[in-house]
C-alpha cells in the first residue's frame, strides 16, 4: 500500500507544453491544434493534465513544441517569478532622503 502511494506521488501529473516555432505556412489543422492546446504565440507555456487526448494533440504538433513533465501546474505569476533574476543585493535599511552638508 505504501509503495503505491509513493509511486503515485512520484509520477508527474501535467504536461508542460511550450511553443517554440511559429505556425505560419502550416496546414490549418496544425494551427487549430495549437489553438486547442491554448498556444497562441512563440515561447508561450501552458500546462495540461496527462491524458490520451492531450497526448494526441501534442503528437500532432510535436515539431513545434517542447514538452516536459511537471508535478504541478504553475500560474502566470509563478512562472514570472521563476524567470526573474536575482538582483545580487538586498536592501537592509532605507537611507533618509535628506542629505546634510557640514561646513
Phi, psi and omega in degrees: 000313180296323179297319178297319180294318180294319179290328178293322180290328184280341183280135178291153185246351185226149165269131172256108188251125179238127178280124181255328184240156182281156180260010179297139178067023175252161179301151183300329180299318180289323177297317179295323179296318177299318179295321178294330176283346180093014181260121183243341181212165181294148179066015174275140182240136176228157177245136177227143175297147179287116176205161184299325181295315180293320180297322178294318178294320179295322179296330179294325183244033186298336180283343187257345188235160171246132183242130175233160176261137182228149179279331181219156178272133180258147175278171179300319180294321179293321177294323179296319179297323179293327182282338182296139179271158178285128183291343178091358179209162175230149178265117181270320182210131178283140178271141180297151186284345182267133178251130179255142178247136178249129180240000000 
